């Protein structure tokens, strides 16, 4: 506890005023002018401060606070029933701290705004109690880099030249000297805080950092840093190289050279003298919430400075099922209405519409799968023009739907309407098939991925993605065969409607089965296994 200089009551850091506030005498003080909870007279000059350490008996996670009277009700990392007081420990003071700018209520509203973007998220996650969020200062390493000396950027010319039997591609080296510093690189210094969460919350604005004072921790908790700063050397050097290339290529002289010669930069061949010059430690604010469900847990984190949200949000199978049934009822209602208005629409035309819906459903579910995997792994990379492809796919689906109606509404085989309908249907279905195969080709890259020496998140998502692909490949093959047979039935135009209606039911069941697999995958990816940090084989409590 940090005592009030006026009345001796405990002070807390007030986010709105960015000052230390006393709830008893209502005075406010500058956090930098308040001494910490040490009894030493020279506490402000010491490189460490007194902290009270609370440990989780289930997973071994540790949180520290400056208030010895604090009581932590549950573990934020594994959802255990309690954190127990462990010991008093002297913590080394970080160089800087970024104070909380986002209040708990603002944090809750930002989270709810994020959740509202997806109507299929379960009710448990849609309206959380604000008290479920806990303010925690997370330790980060800040890196400063210098780029000094001669450098060269490799450019590749698109010009082609044939001389005899020789094919020429011209390469250029753009050389110069440089001397400048780069700042703003950071990585979390806690092994407890998952790297995927810390990366998704980035960036924290370094201009908001102030000189560290223990008073900023009052009313909050803090994580202890236990990751060596050199652990991220390779990642930081890659970031430095990328930023340095950006700086160089945007400089007027180099940009003009690249444009004039129509050169494409080849990053793998660039030689830039970049290196890490210094490392400092800071504490960044994070609002953190966990939801435990049996042997799994989900996390929600909000950047306490910028308000950026990152959350594990499992989908609700019930919500998806209700939506699917609702959409199906609307679609088949429209088909039934069309059959009533246009008596020429036969059962085989209804089957054509069902086959179209099945093919379209396969496309959007596969695209959703690819997006989920790429969001977590960033290794697939959607093809250029994917946004255009999605728009064209929607247009092709509408054209196919209208074409089926045109074919059905004209009983004459020689009618112009039927001819244009068949032409539009063939062209649109051909594009839809290509779009589907494009999505399958993209997801096939996952099967070649290795899970060695990667983060736990990447391992989990990769394993679940491979499990999904191995399970659904047979169902997708069956669905494509069913769609092909449906097209044959539509072409033959059987006399018995029962065949077409039975085929419609089969397609609907297959699409429903594929949707169940997708829901299972999305749910598994959104949930994490219960952590165990220092205590291996610890028994988890029942809460």
C-alpha positions in Angstrom: 0.0 0.0 0.0 1.2 3.5 -0.8 0.0 5.8 2.0 -1.6 9.2 1.4 0.8 12.0 2.6 -2.1 13.9 4.1 -4.2 11.3 6.0 -2.3 8.0 5.7 -5.0 6.1 3.8 -4.2 4.0 0.8 -3.7 5.7 -2.5 -4.8 4.4 -5.9 -3.8 5.4 -9.4 -6.8 7.2 -11.0 -6.8 6.6 -14.7 -9.0 9.6 -15.6 -6.7 12.2 -13.9 -3.5 10.2 -14.3 -2.8 11.0 -10.6 -2.7 9.2 -7.3 -6.1 9.7 -5.6 -7.1 9.3 -2.0 -10.8 8.2 -1.5 -10.8 9.6 2.1 -9.4 13.1 2.0 -10.0 13.4 -1.8 -6.5 14.8 -2.5 -4.5 14.0 -5.6 -0.8 13.7 -6.0 1.8 13.3 -8.8 2.8 9.6 -9.0 6.4 10.6 -9.5 6.4 12.5 -6.2 5.0 9.6 -4.1 7.6 7.3 -2.5 7.1 3.5 -2.7 6.2 1.2 0.1 9.8 0.8 1.3 10.8 1.9 4.7 14.1 3.2 3.5 14.7 6.9 3.2 16.5 6.4 -0.1 13.9 4.2 -1.7 13.5 6.5 -4.7 17.2 6.1 -5.6 17.3 2.3 -5.3 17.1 0.1 -8.5 14.4 -2.1 -7.0 11.1 -1.8 -5.1 9.3 -4.0 -2.6 6.5 -6.2 -4.1 4.1 -8.7 -2.6 4.1 -11.9 -4.7 0.9 -14.0 -5.1 1.2 -17.5 -6.6 -1.4 -19.9 -8.1 -1.2 -23.3 -6.5 -2.7 -24.9 -9.6 -0.5 -23.6 -12.5 2.3 -21.8 -10.8 1.6 -18.3 -12.3 2.8 -15.3 -10.3 1.4 -11.8 -10.0 2.9 -9.0 -7.9 1.3 -6.0 -6.3 2.5 -3.1 -4.2 -0.3 -3.5 -1.7 0.3 -6.1 1.1 -3.4 -6.1 1.9 -4.5 -7.1 -1.6 -6.4 -10.3 -2.1 -6.4 -11.9 -5.5 -9.6 -13.9 -5.8 -8.7 -16.2 -8.7 -5.9 -17.0 -11.1 -6.2 -15.1 -14.3 -4.3 -17.6 -16.3 -5.9 -21.0 -15.4 -9.1 -19.8 -13.7 -8.0 -21.5 -10.4 -10.1 -20.6 -7.4 -7.5 -18.5 -5.6 -4.0 -17.0 -5.7 -2.2 -17.2 -2.3 0.3 -14.9 -0.8 3.8 -16.3 -1.3 6.4 -13.8 -0.2 7.8 -10.3 -0.3 10.3 -9.9 -3.1 12.5 -7.0 -4.3 11.7 -6.4 -8.0 14.1 -4.5 -10.2 12.5 -1.3 -11.4 11.9 -1.1 -15.1 13.2 1.9 -17.0 9.7 3.2 -18.0 6.0 2.5 -17.6 3.0 3.2 -19.8 0.2 4.2 -17.5 -3.4 2.9 -18.0 -5.4 5.3 -20.3 -8.5 3.0 -20.7 -10.7 2.6 -17.7 -12.3 -0.8 -16.8 -15.8 0.3 -18.1 -14.3 1.6 -21.3 -12.5 -1.7 -21.7 -15.7 -3.6 -21.2 -17.5 -1.5 -23.9 -14.6 -2.0 -26.4 -14.8 -5.7 -25.8 -18.5 -5.8 -26.3 -18.2 -3.7 -29.5 -15.7 -6.3 -30.9 -18.1 -9.2 -29.9 -21.0 -7.6 -31.7 -19.3 -7.9 -35.0 -19.9 -11.7 -34.9 -23.5 -12.7 -34.1 -22.5 -16.4 -33.7 -20.4 -15.9 -30.6 -21.8 -17.7 -27.5 -23.9 -15.7 -25.0 -21.3 -16.5 -22.2 -18.8 -14.2 -24.0 -21.1 -11.5 -25.2 -21.8 -9.5 -22.0 -19.1 -10.0 -19.5 -19.0 -8.5 -16.0 -16.6 -5.5 -15.9 -15.1 -7.0 -12.8 -14.0 -10.0 -14.8 -11.3 -7.7 -16.4 -8.2 -7.3 -14.3 -5.6 -4.6 -14.9 -2.1 -6.1 -15.2 1.1 -4.4 -16.1 3.0 -6.7 -18.5 6.8 -6.5 -18.8 8.2 -5.8 -22.2 11.7 -5.4 -23.7 12.2 -2.3 -25.8 14.9 -2.4 -28.4 16.8 0.4 -30.1 18.7 -0.3 -33.3 21.3 1.5 -35.3 22.0 1.4 -39.0 25.5 2.6 -39.7 27.8 2.2 -42.7 27.6 1.2 -46.4 24.5 -0.5 -47.6 23.2 -1.9 -50.8 19.7 -2.6 -52.1 19.2 -5.2 -54.9 16.7 -4.3 -57.6 15.5 -6.7 -60.3 14.5 -5.3 -63.7 11.4 -6.6 -65.5 13.2 -6.1 -68.8 14.0 -9.2 -70.8 16.7 -9.6 -73.3 17.4 -12.6 -75.6 20.9 -12.9 -77.1 21.2 -16.1 -79.1 20.1 -18.8 -76.8 20.7 -16.8 -73.6 17.9 -15.3 -71.5 18.9 -12.2 -69.6 17.4 -10.6 -66.4 19.2 -7.5 -65.2 20.0 -7.0 -61.5 21.0 -3.7 -60.0 22.8 -2.8 -56.7 21.9 0.6 -55.3 24.6 1.6 -52.9 25.1 4.4 -50.4 26.1 5.1 -46.8 23.8 5.7 -43.8 23.9 6.5 -40.1 20.6 6.7 -38.2 18.7 5.0 -35.3 15.5 3.1 -35.3 13.2 2.8 -32.2 9.9 1.3 -31.3 10.7 -2.5 -31.4 9.3 -4.4 -28.5 8.5 -8.0 -27.3 6.9 -9.2 -24.1 9.3 -10.3 -21.4 6.9 -12.8 -19.7 6.8 -16.5 -20.5 3.4 -16.6 -18.9 1.8 -14.1 -21.2 1.3 -15.9 -24.6 3.2 -14.3 -27.4 0.2 -14.4 -29.8 -1.7 -12.2 -27.3 1.1 -9.7 -26.9 1.6 -9.4 -30.6 -2.1 -9.0 -31.3 -2.3 -6.1 -28.8 0.7 -4.3 -30.3 1.7 -1.6 -30.7 2.0 0.3 -27.4 2.9 3.9 -28.2 6.4 4.6 -26.8 5.7 8.3 -26.5 3.2 7.5 -23.8 5.9 6.0 -21.5 7.0 7.8 -18.4 9.8 7.2 -15.9 8.8 4.3 -13.7 7.5 4.9 -10.2 5.9 2.1 -8.0 2.9 4.4 -7.5 1.7 3.6 -11.0 1.1 0.0 -9.9 -1.2 1.0 -7.1 -4.6 -0.7 -7.6 -3.2 -3.0 -10.3 -1.2 -6.1 -10.6 2.0 -6.8 -12.5 3.7 -9.7 -14.2 7.3 -10.6 -13.5 9.7 -10.6 -16.5 11.4 -13.9 -16.9 12.5 -13.9 -20.6 16.0 -13.0 -21.6 16.1 -10.0 -23.9 18.4 -11.9 -26.3 15.6 -14.5 -26.8 14.1 -12.2 -29.5 17.4 -11.2 -31.3 16.5 -12.9 -34.6 13.0 -11.6 -34.7 14.1 -8.0 -33.9 16.8 -8.1 -36.5 14.3 -9.2 -39.1 12.0 -6.3 -38.0 15.0 -3.9 -38.2 15.8 -5.0 -41.7 12.2 -4.6 -42.8 11.9 -1.1 -41.4 15.3 -0.1 -42.8 14.2 -1.2 -46.2 11.0 0.8 -45.9 13.0 3.9 -44.9 15.4 3.5 -47.7 12.9 2.8 -50.5 10.8 5.9 -49.4 13.8 8.2 -49.6 13.5 10.5 -52.7 16.8 9.4 -54.4 16.3 5.7 -54.1 12.5 5.9 -54.8 13.3 7.8 -58.0 15.9 5.2 -59.0 13.5 2.3 -58.5 10.7 4.0 -60.4 12.9 5.2 -63.2 14.3 1.8 -63.9 11.0 0.0 -63.0 12.9 -2.2 -60.5 11.4 -4.7 -58.0 13.3 -4.8 -54.7 14.7 -8.2 -53.8 14.8 -8.2 -50.0 16.8 -11.5 -49.7 19.7 -9.9 -51.5 19.8 -6.6 -49.6 22.8 -5.9 -47.4 22.0 -3.4 -44.6 24.3 -2.9 -41.6 21.6 -3.1 -38.9 22.1 -4.2 -35.3 20.6 -3.9 -31.9 22.3 -1.0 -30.0 20.5 -1.1 -26.6 17.7 -2.8 -24.7 15.5 -1.3 -22.0 12.6 -2.7 -19.9 9.2 -1.2 -19.6 5.7 -2.1 -18.3 2.7 -1.9 -20.5 -0.9 -1.8 -19.4 -3.3 -4.7 -20.3 -6.8 -5.4 -19.2 -7.0 -9.2 -18.9 -9.9 -11.6 -18.5 -10.2 -15.4 -18.6 -13.1 -17.8 -19.0 -12.5 -21.3 -17.9 -14.6 -24.2 -19.2 -13.6 -27.7 -17.9 -10.1 -28.5 -19.2 -9.9 -25.5 -21.5 -9.7 -21.7 -21.1 -10.2 -18.6 -23.3 -8.6 -15.2 -22.9 -9.7 -11.7 -23.6 -7.1 -8.9 -23.5 -7.5 -5.1 -24.1 -4.6 -2.8 -24.7 -4.8 -0.4 -21.7 -3.3 2.4 -23.7 -4.9 2.3 -27.1 -8.0 0.1 -26.5 -7.1 -2.5 -29.1 -8.9 -5.8 -28.4 -7.7 -9.4 -28.8 -10.0 -12.3 -27.7 -10.6 -16.0 -28.0 -14.3 -16.1 -29.0 -15.7 -19.6 -29.4 -18.7 -19.9 -31.7 -22.1 -21.0 -30.4 -23.4 -24.1 -32.3 -26.9 -23.3 -31.2 -26.8 -19.8 -32.7 -25.3 -21.1 -36.0 -28.0 -23.8 -36.1 -30.8 -21.3 -35.6 -29.4 -19.0 -38.3 -28.9 -21.9 -40.7 -32.5 -23.1 -40.2 -33.8 -19.5 -40.6 -31.9 -18.9 -43.8 -33.0 -22.4 -45.1 -36.6 -21.6 -44.3 -36.4 -18.3 -46.2 -34.7 -19.8 -49.2 -37.0 -22.7 -49.5 -40.0 -20.4 -48.9 -38.9 -18.3 -51.9 -38.5 -21.5 -54.0 -42.0 -22.7 -53.0 -43.4 -19.2 -53.8 -41.6 -19.3 -57.2 -43.1 -22.7 -57.9 -46.5 -21.4 -57.1 -46.2 -18.3 -59.3 -44.3 -20.2 -62.1 -46.0 -23.6 -62.5 -43.3 -24.5 -65.0 -40.7 -24.8 -62.2 -40.3 -28.5 -61.6 -38.7 -30.5 -58.9 -35.5 -30.8 -60.8 -35.2 -27.0 -60.9 -35.5 -27.1 -57.1 -32.7 -29.6 -57.1 -30.6 -27.2 -59.2 -31.1 -24.5 -56.7 -30.1 -26.8 -53.8 -27.0 -27.9 -55.7 -26.1 -24.2 -56.2 -26.6 -23.5 -52.5 -24.4 -26.5 -51.5 -21.6 -25.4 -53.8 -21.8 -21.8 -52.5 -21.9 -23.0 -48.9 -18.7 -25.1 -49.5 -16.9 -22.0 -50.8 -17.7 -19.7 -48.0 -17.0 -22.3 -45.3 -13.7 -23.1 -46.9 -12.8 -19.4 -47.1 -13.8 -19.0 -43.4 -11.4 -21.9 -42.5 -8.6 -20.3 -44.5 -9.1 -17.0 -42.9 -9.1 -18.5 -39.4 -5.9 -20.3 -40.0 -4.2 -17.4 -41.7 -5.2 -15.0 -38.9 -3.4 -17.2 -36.4 -0.5 -18.5 -38.4 0.0 -15.8 -41.2 1.5 -18.5 -43.5 -1.2 -19.1 -46.0 -1.6 -15.7 -47.5 -4.7 -15.2 -49.6 -4.1 -14.8 -53.3 -3.9 -11.4 -54.8 -7.3 -10.2 -55.9 -9.1 -12.3 -53.3 -11.5 -9.5 -52.5 -12.4 -9.3 -56.2 -12.8 -13.0 -56.3 -15.3 -12.9 -53.4 -17.3 -10.2 -55.2 -17.3 -12.1 -58.5 -18.3 -15.2 -56.7 -21.4 -13.5 -55.2 -22.3 -12.1 -58.6 -21.9 -15.5 -60.2 -24.1 -17.1 -57.6 -26.8 -14.5 -58.2 -26.5 -15.0 -62.0 -26.8 -18.8 -61.6 -29.9 -18.4 -59.4 -31.5 -16.1 -62.0 -30.5 -18.5 -64.8 -32.2 -21.4 -63.1 -35.4 -19.4 -62.8 -35.1 -18.3 -66.5 -34.7 -21.9 -67.6 -37.7 -23.1 -65.5 -40.0 -20.3 -66.5 -39.8 -21.1 -70.2 -41.3 -24.5 -71.1 -40.0 -24.3 -74.7 -36.6 -25.9 -75.4 -36.0 -23.4 -78.3 -36.9 -20.3 -76.3 -34.4 -17.5 -76.1 -34.9 -17.2 -72.4 -33.9 -20.8 -71.9 -30.8 -20.4 -74.1 -29.6 -17.4 -72.2 -30.4 -19.1 -68.9 -28.4 -22.2 -69.8 -25.4 -20.0 -71.0 -25.5 -17.9 -67.8 -25.8 -21.0 -65.6 -22.9 -22.8 -67.3 -20.6 -19.8 -67.1 -21.4 -18.9 -63.5 -21.1 -22.5 -62.3 -17.7 -22.8 -64.0 -16.5 -19.7 -62.1 -17.9 -21.0 -58.8 -16.1 -24.3 -59.2 -12.8 -22.5 -60.0 -13.3 -20.3 -56.9 -13.8 -23.4 -54.8 -10.7 -25.2 -56.1 -8.7 -21.9 -55.5 -9.7 -22.1 -51.8 -8.8 -25.8 -51.6 -5.4 -25.1 -53.2 -4.7 -22.3 -50.6 -5.6 -24.6 -47.6 -3.4 -27.4 -49.0 -0.4 -25.5 -47.9 -1.3 -26.3 -44.3 -0.6 -30.0 -44.8 3.0 -29.2 -45.6 3.6 -27.2 -42.4 5.8 -28.4 -39.7 5.0 -27.8 -36.0 8.6 -28.0 -34.6 10.1 -25.0 -32.9 7.1 -22.8 -33.1 4.8 -21.2 -30.5 2.2 -23.2 -28.6 -0.6 -21.3 -30.5 0.9 -22.2 -33.9 1.3 -25.9 -32.8 -2.3 -26.1 -31.7 -3.8 -24.3 -34.7 -1.7 -26.3 -37.1 -2.6 -29.6 -35.5 -6.3 -28.7 -35.4 -6.2 -27.5 -39.1 -4.6 -30.8 -40.2 -7.1 -32.8 -38.2 -9.9 -30.8 -39.9 -8.6 -31.3 -43.4 -8.1 -35.0 -42.9 -11.6 -35.5 -41.6 -13.5 -33.4 -44.2 -11.7 -34.4 -47.4 -14.0 -37.5 -47.8 -17.1 -35.4 -47.1 -16.1 -32.8 -49.7 -15.5 -35.5 -52.3 -18.9 -37.0 -51.6 -20.5 -33.6 -51.9 -18.9 -32.8 -55.2 -20.0 -36.2 -56.5 -23.5 -35.5 -55.2 -23.6 -32.1 -56.9 -22.4 -33.7 -60.2 -25.2 -36.4 -59.9 -27.7 -33.7 -59.1 -26.7 -31.8 -62.3 -27.2 -35.1 -64.2 -30.7 -35.5 -62.7 -31.6 -31.9 -63.6 -30.5 -32.5 -67.2 -32.4 -35.8 -67.5 -35.5 -34.3 -66.0 -36.9 -37.5 -64.4 -40.6 -38.1 -64.5 -40.7 -38.8 -60.7 -40.3 -35.8 -58.5 -39.4 -38.0 -55.6 -35.9 -38.5 -57.0 -35.2 -34.8 -57.1 -36.6 -34.1 -53.7 -34.6 -37.0 -52.2 -31.4 -35.6 -53.8 -32.3 -32.2 -52.2 -32.5 -33.8 -48.8 -29.1 -35.6 -49.3 -27.4 -32.3 -50.3 -28.9 -30.5 -47.3 -27.6 -33.3 -44.9 -24.1 -33.2 -46.5 -23.9 -29.4 -46.2 -25.1 -29.6 -42.6 -22.5 -32.3 -41.8 -19.7 -30.1 -43.3 -21.0 -27.1 -41.2 -20.7 -29.2 -38.0 -17.0 -30.0 -38.8 -16.4 -26.3 -39.3 -18.1 -25.3 -36.1 -16.0 -28.0 -34.2 -12.8 -26.6 -35.7 -13.6 -23.0 -34.9 -14.5 -23.9 -31.4 -11.3 -25.9 -30.8 -9.1 -23.1 -32.2 -10.7 -20.5 -29.9 -10.0 -22.5 -26.7 -6.6 -23.0 -25.1 -5.4 -25.9 -22.9 -5.1 -25.1 -19.2 -1.6 -23.8 -18.5 1.1 -25.1 -16.2 4.1 -23.0 -15.7 6.3 -23.8 -12.8 4.3 -26.7 -11.3 4.4 -29.7 -13.5 1.6 -32.2 -12.8 -0.2 -29.9 -10.4 -3.8 -30.8 -9.7 -6.3 -28.3 -10.9 -9.1 -27.2 -8.5 -12.7 -27.9 -9.4 -13.7 -24.3 -10.1 
